Amino acid sequence: MNILMIGDIVGRPGRTAVEAMIEKLIENYQVDFVMANGENAAGGVGITKSVAHDLFHMGIDVLTMGNHVWDKKEIFDFIDQETRIIRPLNYPGYPPGKGSGLFSVKNSISKIAVINISGRVFMHDLDCPFRAVDEEINKLKKTTPIIIVDFHAEATSEKIAMGWYLDGKVTAVIGTHTHVQTADERILPERTAFITDVGMTGPCNSVIGVKKDLVIEKFLTQMPTRFSVANGDMILSAVVIETDANSGEATNIRRIFEHLPE
């Protein structure tokens, strides 16, 4: 079974890149299931119902989120009904939405579990992601051995630690959030696929998706600056994870980085 995970979709350029490439990627890599991080998909922060539905219509099966999950206030009106959107599991208390989900695979009896967790280093001080994900894995393994974790975190050390912690417990640990693709994709000793960060899908000539002049001005002046999504050429960052559908063990992980002219 082949699972495609598309890195953080940023604004309209990111959505345009997905629309242009997704059918080709599905065909070339014989993809059975498509995931993407959508927490920046609407205007660079958050997601709306119409943007989510556009992405589902393109062929994405599930959208994971991150620290910008609540930035578009309308999400509170639909996240409880839209089971294909997964927000970070380790928010304290009882927030709207779900931190994991079970999904059917087209033309297969297999199911895939998806978990979204958020890091705490240089991030919001949420509940412990290590303890939260352990408990969720134990529940999901009663239904399926195929479990994909999107770990939305800033610090490479925290993401690598999570990869080692979950080695042998899940099919894959895919880092998101920094918008910069890392070159450390590998299969860990206990057959869990790992990459520190899958990267960004959005405007190429930018600072992690934002107009570069605005970010440079912010660094130079330290004054409040309203960021906006850049335009121009686009990139699509992703990985394809090959897994044994019976055992849930990963057999390969391929990194994808595509440049798309405007």
Buried (B, 14 or more C-beta within 10 A) or exposed (E): BBBBBBBBBBBBBBBBBBBBBBEEBBEEBEBBBBBBBBBBBBBBBBBBBEBBEBBBEBBBBBBBBBBBBBBBEEBEEBBEEBEBBBBBBBBEEEBBBBBBBBBEBEEEEBBBBBBBBBBBEEBEEBBEBBEBBEEBBEEBBEEBBBBBBBBBBBBBEBBBBBBBBBBEBBBBBBBBBBBEBBEBBEBBEEBBBBBBBBBBBBBBEBBBBBBEEBBEEBEEEEEEBEBEBBBEBBBBBBBBBBBBBEEBBBBEBBBBBBEBEE
